[in-house]
């Protein structure tokens, strides 16, 4: 290993530690107890009611973090583009944590008919529009950043004489949530505030189409003869 490669490996490791730490910090912003300790059994039960929203939010943060972990497997070197996009992902993650928590806390509160606590109640069309738009746009930015990271990884592998197919498949994988988040935000903007409340579930149901990742990646693999 040359001195340059050794130095790049150290820089890549430092970047990864920073990204990991930043994602870990976002999880502390989601902690169910926040800055208060329950003083009674009733307060404890109220706090524990936030576990479903916390679990869903935790899973979403882990989803994006693991995307960055997989990217590093294809781009071992440290370069300016990878650094910029990784920092951009962290930037969006620190913004995403707020609409993320509000979205899931509000949804679980609505589904449980108020049994599960939420500081944000989805009781008006205007609130749902704002939340869907904010969530969808930041969701799109995070997924789009990961798609760009894998695009960069594919270019690096091609430049090094390696097959870029796996990185290109990952890029396709992240294009699906990128498009869905944008469509959800646009639909929330397009819906009139006067439509029945049931219509406001449509921007959320769009995310169910994430299942398309499976068929699209399998089609990509068949097309390129990947096992």
Secondary structure, DSSP 4 states (H G I P E B T S, - for coil): --HHHHHHHHHHHHHHHHHHHHHHHHHHTT-TTTT----SHHHHHHHHTTHHHHHHHHHHHHHHHHHHHHHHHH--S--HHHHHHHHHHHHHHHHHHHHHHHHHHHHHHHHTTT-S--SS---SHHHHHHHHHHHHHHHHHHHHHHHHHHHHHHHHHHHTT---HHHHHHHHHHHHHHHHHHHHHHHHHHS-TTS-GGGGGHHHHGGGGGGHHHHHHHHHHHHTT--
